[in-house]
Amino acid sequence: MNDSPGWATPGSSPSDGERPGTESGAQQPAQPTPPAGDPKWSAEQPPPGQWSSPGTPPEAPQAQPQPTTGWGGQPGTPQAGQYGPQHGYPGGPGQWGQPPAAKPGVIPLRPLGLGEILDGAVATMRTHWRAVLPITLVVATVVQVISVIVQKFMLGDLAFATDPNAGPDEIIDSLGSTFAASAVVQLIQVLGTIVVTAMLTMVFSRAVLGQQSSVSDAWREARPQLLRLIGLTLLMALGAILLGAVLILPGVLTESVGLAILGFAVWLPLLVWLGIKFTLASPALMLEKSTLFKAFTRSSKLVKDTWWRIFGITLLTVVIAFFISGMIVAPFQIMSLFAFGGGLDAMEDGSGMNSWGALIAPAIGLIIAQTIVMPFQSGVTVLLYVDQRIRREGLDLELARAAGLENYGTTGG
């Protein structure tokens, strides 16, 4: 059986019994009947002429492919066992005479290396900046403006709470409002990140095919799945909180420091393991138009047996993003401290740190940093998803057809 979804963006919505990408009324070679329950492609239609009619994947001229894990984890699927480094990709024996991997967009259509994933993310930011820059800049600006306004009052309450003449009730009320303001800031940032992730996923999916995107295109394609992406993010956050409560709370309630430390020591690596296991759930949700739990299942299948590789790439991406953000934000924070915050003495007692200048200067640095970092991290995640589907499910053939390369993957031209 073939239970793997197709490439959903950009795509057509074929009628039952037709392969995705088949033009209506066109004569096609005999195709196997799609399995029941195969997820539909996106209903969004690209301009006419961009999609070619897919042909049947060629059979091996010299040897039959070995039964391997196919689309969606089913053994024996020809697409999955027929293509790969061992069957003619660059670097393999080349026994089938496969041509070099095509590169219609920002990545070659073959299993990707670390450098190609990072380069693909940067190339998309550079080539498709007219779509990437407005999305990240507008969202980052809105988030930081709201955050500055909230922090203006949050820092004021915090300064009042540290007043030695304040009573216990006043301190509790001030700290409560401070925590509430912090929660509002974090919620705004999370929502902004979700919107950016949803829209940039669509931009990167088109960039893989060499197609241009606009902000309106990205929003139109991302909007139907936006609520589900919010639900997925909140579900992951809730799961992390509940897991921490189960492991750490018993030690806190029993006032056992050792038990609390043990619970934390178990919770942290388990949280990292689950985070990597479901790191591809977001692009699976957006590009396959799937449900929440289907996205979690897809991510788990794609990450299986490659956890350490994805962990390493993700960790490297986080480190790179951290250093880029630090180099951009640090000068603005220093300027904020000495130009508006009253220097080191004012930082110790909190005076001067609540001025508008002291809040706006770091916010400007954060806007610039997030405009660069958010698309980079989103791009790496999307390309990791594409890479895993190429390695496991032969997605390169489907992408080649979507890019208009009708004879890609056939033997003898």
C-alpha positions as CSV (number, residue, x, y, z in Angstrom):
1,M,0.0,0.0,0.0
2,N,1.0,3.6,-0.5
3,D,-0.2,5.7,2.4
4,S,2.2,8.6,2.0
5,P,0.7,12.0,1.0
6,G,1.7,13.9,-2.0
7,W,3.4,17.2,-2.4
8,A,0.7,19.6,-1.3
9,T,2.1,23.0,-2.1
10,P,1.6,24.3,-4.7
11,G,-0.7,21.7,-6.2
12,S,-4.0,20.7,-7.7
13,S,-6.9,18.9,-6.2
14,P,-7.3,15.8,-8.4
15,S,-10.4,13.8,-8.7
16,D,-10.6,10.4,-7.2
17,G,-8.6,7.9,-9.2
18,E,-6.2,10.4,-10.7
19,R,-2.6,10.9,-9.7
20,P,-1.8,14.3,-8.4
21,G,-0.6,16.6,-11.1
22,T,-2.6,14.9,-13.9
23,E,-4.3,17.5,-16.1
24,S,-8.0,17.0,-16.7
25,G,-8.8,15.2,-19.9
26,A,-5.1,14.4,-20.7
27,Q,-4.3,10.9,-21.9
28,Q,-2.0,9.2,-19.3
29,P,-0.2,5.9,-19.1
30,A,-1.8,3.3,-17.1
31,Q,-1.5,4.2,-13.4
32,P,-2.1,2.1,-10.3
33,T,-5.3,3.0,-8.4
34,P,-4.4,5.3,-5.5
35,P,-5.1,3.7,-2.2
36,A,-8.1,4.5,-0.2
37,G,-7.5,7.3,2.4
38,D,-4.6,8.8,0.5
39,P,-4.6,12.5,1.6
40,K,-5.7,15.0,-1.0
41,W,-3.3,17.6,-2.3
42,S,-3.9,21.3,-1.8
43,A,-6.9,22.9,-3.5
44,E,-4.7,25.9,-4.4
45,Q,-4.2,26.0,-8.2
46,P,-1.0,27.3,-9.7
47,P,-1.1,29.2,-13.0
48,P,-1.9,27.0,-16.0
49,G,1.0,25.2,-17.6
50,Q,3.2,24.9,-14.5
51,W,2.3,21.2,-13.8
52,S,3.2,18.4,-16.1
53,S,1.4,15.1,-16.4
54,P,3.3,12.5,-14.3
55,G,4.3,9.3,-15.9
56,T,4.7,5.9,-14.4
57,P,8.1,5.5,-12.5
58,P,10.4,3.3,-14.7
59,E,11.2,-0.2,-13.9
60,A,14.8,-1.3,-13.3
61,P,16.3,-2.4,-16.6
62,Q,18.9,-4.6,-15.0
63,A,17.6,-5.7,-11.6
64,Q,14.5,-5.5,-9.6
65,P,14.5,-3.2,-6.6
66,Q,14.8,-4.8,-3.2
67,P,11.8,-4.7,-1.0
68,T,12.4,-1.7,1.3
69,T,10.3,0.6,3.4
70,G,8.2,2.5,1.0
71,W,5.8,5.4,1.2
72,G,4.4,5.8,4.6
73,G,6.4,2.8,6.0
74,Q,4.9,0.1,3.8
75,P,7.4,-2.4,2.4
76,G,8.0,-3.1,-1.3
77,T,6.9,0.2,-2.8
78,P,8.8,0.7,-6.1
79,Q,9.4,4.4,-5.7
80,A,11.1,4.0,-2.3
81,G,13.3,1.1,-3.3
82,Q,14.1,2.2,-6.8
83,Y,15.8,5.5,-6.3
84,G,18.6,6.5,-4.0
85,P,22.4,6.7,-3.8
86,Q,22.7,3.0,-4.3
87,H,20.7,3.2,-7.6
88,G,22.3,5.9,-9.6
89,Y,22.3,9.1,-7.6
90,P,25.6,11.1,-7.8
91,G,28.0,9.3,-5.6
92,G,26.5,5.9,-6.2
93,P,27.6,3.1,-8.6
94,G,25.4,4.6,-11.3
95,Q,24.5,1.2,-12.7
96,W,21.2,2.5,-14.1
97,G,22.8,5.4,-15.9
98,Q,20.8,8.0,-14.0
99,P,21.5,11.6,-15.1
100,P,22.8,14.1,-12.5
101,A,20.2,15.3,-10.0
102,A,18.2,18.3,-11.4
103,K,18.1,21.5,-9.4
104,P,15.0,23.4,-10.5
105,G,15.1,25.5,-7.3
106,V,17.2,26.1,-4.2
107,I,18.2,22.4,-3.7
108,P,19.2,19.5,-5.9
109,L,16.5,16.8,-6.1
110,R,18.4,14.1,-4.2
111,P,19.3,13.3,-0.6
112,L,20.8,16.5,0.9
113,G,24.0,17.0,2.9
114,L,24.3,19.4,5.8
115,G,25.9,22.1,3.6
116,E,23.1,21.9,1.0
117,I,20.4,22.2,3.7
118,L,22.0,25.3,5.2
119,D,22.8,26.8,1.8
120,G,19.3,26.1,0.6
121,A,17.8,28.1,3.5
122,V,20.1,31.0,2.8
123,A,19.6,30.8,-0.9
124,T,15.8,31.1,-0.4
125,M,16.2,34.1,1.8
126,R,18.4,35.7,-0.8
127,T,16.5,34.8,-3.9
128,H,13.0,35.2,-2.6
129,W,13.6,38.1,-0.3
130,R,10.6,40.0,-1.7
131,A,8.3,37.4,0.0
132,V,10.5,36.4,3.0
133,L,11.5,39.9,4.2
134,P,8.0,41.5,4.4
135,I,6.6,38.5,6.3
136,T,9.3,38.4,8.9
137,L,9.8,42.1,9.2
138,V,6.1,43.0,9.7
139,V,5.5,40.2,12.2
140,A,8.7,40.9,14.1
141,T,7.9,44.6,14.3
142,V,4.3,44.1,15.5
143,V,5.5,41.6,18.2
144,Q,8.2,43.9,19.4
145,V,6.0,47.0,19.5
146,I,3.5,45.2,21.6
147,S,6.2,43.8,23.8
148,V,7.7,47.2,24.4
149,I,4.4,48.6,25.5
150,V,3.8,45.7,27.8
151,Q,7.3,45.9,29.2
152,K,6.9,49.6,30.0
153,F,4.3,48.7,32.6
154,M,5.9,45.4,33.6
155,L,9.2,47.0,34.5
156,G,7.4,49.7,36.4
157,D,5.5,47.2,38.5
158,L,8.8,45.3,39.1
159,A,10.5,48.5,40.4
160,F,7.6,49.1,42.7
161,A,7.8,45.5,44.0
162,T,11.4,46.0,44.9
163,D,10.7,49.1,46.9
164,P,11.8,48.4,50.5
165,N,8.8,50.4,51.8
166,A,6.3,48.3,50.0
167,G,4.1,46.0,52.0
168,P,3.6,42.2,51.3
169,D,0.2,42.7,49.6
170,E,1.6,45.3,47.3
171,I,4.6,43.2,46.4
172,I,2.4,40.2,45.6
173,D,0.1,42.3,43.5
174,S,3.0,43.8,41.6
175,L,4.7,40.5,41.0
176,G,1.4,39.0,39.8
177,S,0.9,41.7,37.3
178,T,4.5,41.3,36.2
179,F,4.1,37.6,35.6
180,A,0.9,38.3,33.7
181,A,2.6,40.8,31.5
182,S,5.4,38.4,30.8
183,A,2.9,35.7,29.8
184,V,1.2,38.2,27.4
185,V,4.6,39.0,25.8
186,Q,5.4,35.3,25.4
187,L,2.0,34.5,24.0
188,I,2.4,37.3,21.4
189,Q,5.8,36.1,20.4
190,V,4.6,32.5,20.1
191,L,1.7,33.6,17.9
192,G,4.0,35.7,15.8
193,T,6.4,32.8,15.3
194,I,3.5,30.5,14.3
195,V,2.3,33.0,11.6
196,V,5.8,33.4,10.3
197,T,6.4,29.6,10.3
198,A,3.2,28.9,8.4
199,M,3.8,31.5,5.7
200,L,7.5,30.8,5.3
201,T,6.8,27.0,4.9
202,M,4.8,27.8,1.8
203,V,7.5,30.1,0.5
204,F,10.2,27.5,0.9
205,S,8.0,24.7,-0.6
206,R,7.7,26.8,-3.8
207,A,11.4,27.7,-3.7
208,V,12.3,24.0,-3.9
209,L,10.4,23.9,-7.2
210,G,12.0,27.1,-8.4
211,Q,8.7,29.0,-8.3
212,Q,8.3,32.5,-7.0
213,S,6.0,33.4,-4.1
214,S,4.4,36.6,-2.9
215,V,3.1,37.5,0.5
216,S,-0.5,37.1,-0.6
217,D,0.2,33.7,-2.1
218,A,1.9,32.5,1.1
219,W,-0.9,33.8,3.3
220,R,-3.6,32.3,1.1
221,E,-2.0,28.9,1.2
222,A,-1.1,29.0,4.9
223,R,-4.4,30.3,6.2
224,P,-6.4,27.1,6.0
225,Q,-3.9,25.3,8.2
226,L,-3.1,28.2,10.6
227,L,-5.5,27.2,13.4
228,R,-4.3,23.6,13.2
229,L,-0.7,24.9,13.5
230,I,-1.6,26.9,16.5
231,G,-3.2,23.8,18.0
232,L,-0.1,21.7,17.3
233,T,2.1,24.3,19.0
234,L,-0.1,24.6,22.0
235,L,-0.4,20.8,22.2
236,M,3.3,20.4,22.2
237,A,3.7,23.1,24.9
238,L,1.0,21.5,27.0
239,G,2.6,18.1,26.7
240,A,6.0,19.5,27.9
241,I,4.3,21.2,30.9
242,L,2.4,18.1,31.9
243,L,5.5,15.9,31.5
244,G,7.4,18.2,33.7
245,A,4.6,18.3,36.3
246,V,4.5,14.5,36.4
247,L,8.3,14.1,36.8
248,I,9.2,17.2,39.0
249,L,6.1,18.1,41.0
250,P,6.3,15.0,43.3
251,G,9.7,16.1,44.5
252,V,8.5,19.7,45.0
253,L,5.4,18.6,46.9
254,T,7.3,16.2,49.2
255,E,10.0,18.9,49.6
256,S,12.6,16.3,48.5
257,V,15.4,18.2,46.6
258,G,16.9,14.9,45.4
259,L,13.7,13.7,43.9
260,A,13.0,17.0,42.3
261,I,16.5,17.0,40.7
262,L,16.1,13.5,39.5
263,G,12.8,14.3,37.9
264,F,14.3,17.3,36.2
265,A,17.2,15.2,35.0
266,V,14.7,12.8,33.4
267,W,12.4,15.5,32.1
268,L,15.0,17.5,30.2
269,P,16.5,14.8,27.9
270,L,13.0,13.3,27.4
271,L,11.8,16.7,26.3
272,V,14.7,17.1,23.8
273,W,14.0,13.6,22.5
274,L,10.4,14.3,21.9
275,G,11.1,17.7,20.5
276,I,13.3,16.2,17.8
277,K,11.0,13.3,17.2
278,F,8.2,15.8,16.4
279,T,10.3,18.5,14.8
280,L,8.9,17.8,11.3
281,A,5.3,17.8,12.4
282,S,4.9,21.5,11.4
283,P,6.0,21.1,7.8
284,A,4.0,17.8,7.6
285,L,0.9,19.6,8.8
286,M,1.3,22.5,6.4
287,L,2.4,20.7,3.3
288,E,0.4,17.6,3.5
289,K,-2.8,19.4,4.7
290,S,-3.1,16.8,7.5
291,T,-4.6,16.7,10.9
292,L,-2.8,17.3,14.2
293,F,-2.3,13.7,15.1
294,K,-1.5,12.7,11.5
295,A,1.3,15.3,11.5
296,F,2.8,13.9,14.7
297,T,2.7,10.4,13.2
298,R,4.3,11.5,10.0
299,S,7.1,13.3,11.8
300,S,7.7,10.3,14.0
301,K,8.0,8.1,10.9
302,L,10.3,10.5,9.0
303,V,12.6,11.0,12.0
304,K,12.8,7.3,12.8
305,D,16.4,5.9,12.6
306,T,17.8,9.3,11.8
307,W,17.2,11.0,15.2
308,W,20.9,11.8,15.8
309,R,21.4,13.3,12.4
310,I,18.3,15.6,12.7
311,F,19.3,16.5,16.3
312,G,22.8,17.5,15.1
313,I,21.5,19.7,12.3
314,T,18.9,21.3,14.5
315,L,21.4,22.0,17.3
316,L,23.8,23.5,14.8
317,T,21.0,25.7,13.4
318,V,20.1,26.9,16.9
319,V,23.8,27.7,17.7
320,I,24.2,29.6,14.4
321,A,20.9,31.5,15.1
322,F,22.0,32.3,18.6
323,F,25.3,33.8,17.6
324,I,23.7,35.8,14.8
325,S,21.1,37.2,17.1
326,G,23.7,38.0,19.8
327,M,26.0,39.9,17.4
328,I,23.0,42.0,16.2
329,V,21.3,42.6,19.5
330,A,24.3,43.2,21.7
331,P,25.3,46.6,20.3
332,F,21.7,47.8,20.7
333,Q,21.6,46.6,24.3
334,I,24.9,48.4,25.1
335,M,23.6,51.6,23.6
336,S,20.4,51.2,25.5
337,L,22.3,50.7,28.8
338,F,24.6,53.7,28.5
339,A,22.6,56.1,26.4
340,F,19.2,55.7,28.0
341,G,19.6,53.4,31.0
342,G,22.0,55.5,33.1
343,G,24.9,53.0,33.0
344,L,25.9,50.2,35.3
345,D,24.8,51.9,38.5
346,A,21.3,52.3,37.2
347,M,21.2,48.7,36.1
348,E,21.9,47.5,39.6
349,D,18.9,49.3,41.2
350,G,16.7,49.1,38.1
351,S,16.3,52.9,37.8
352,G,16.4,54.2,34.2
353,M,15.7,50.8,32.6
354,N,12.1,51.7,32.2
355,S,12.5,54.7,29.9
356,W,11.2,54.4,26.4
357,G,14.7,54.7,24.9
358,A,16.0,51.9,27.0
359,L,13.2,49.6,25.8
360,I,13.1,50.7,22.1
361,A,16.8,50.3,21.4
362,P,17.0,46.6,22.1
363,A,13.6,46.1,20.4
364,I,15.1,47.5,17.2
365,G,18.0,45.0,17.5
366,L,15.5,42.1,18.1
367,I,13.5,43.1,15.0
368,I,16.6,43.0,12.8
369,A,17.7,39.7,14.4
370,Q,14.4,38.0,14.1
371,T,14.0,39.1,10.5
372,I,17.2,37.2,9.7
373,V,17.0,34.2,12.1
374,M,13.3,33.2,11.8
375,P,13.4,32.4,8.0
376,F,16.7,30.7,8.4
377,Q,15.4,28.3,11.1
378,S,12.1,27.7,9.3
379,G,14.0,27.0,6.1
380,V,16.2,24.4,7.7
381,T,13.2,22.6,9.2
382,V,11.3,22.6,5.8
383,L,14.4,21.3,3.9
384,L,15.0,18.6,6.5
385,Y,11.4,17.5,5.9
386,V,12.0,17.5,2.2
387,D,15.3,15.6,2.6
388,Q,13.7,12.9,4.8
389,R,10.9,12.3,2.3
390,I,13.4,12.1,-0.6
391,R,15.4,9.6,1.3
392,R,12.5,7.5,2.4
393,E,9.7,8.0,-0.1
394,G,11.3,9.1,-3.4
395,L,9.7,12.5,-3.2
396,D,12.3,13.8,-5.7
397,L,10.4,12.2,-8.5
398,E,7.2,14.0,-7.5
399,L,9.0,17.3,-7.1
400,A,10.6,16.9,-10.5
401,R,7.2,16.4,-12.1
402,A,5.8,19.3,-10.2
403,A,8.7,21.4,-11.5
404,G,8.0,20.4,-15.1
405,L,10.8,17.8,-15.5
406,E,8.6,15.1,-17.2
407,N,11.4,12.6,-18.0
408,Y,13.4,13.0,-14.7
409,G,14.4,9.7,-13.3
410,T,13.8,7.7,-16.5
411,T,16.6,5.5,-18.0
412,G,18.1,6.4,-21.3
413,G,16.9,10.1,-21.2
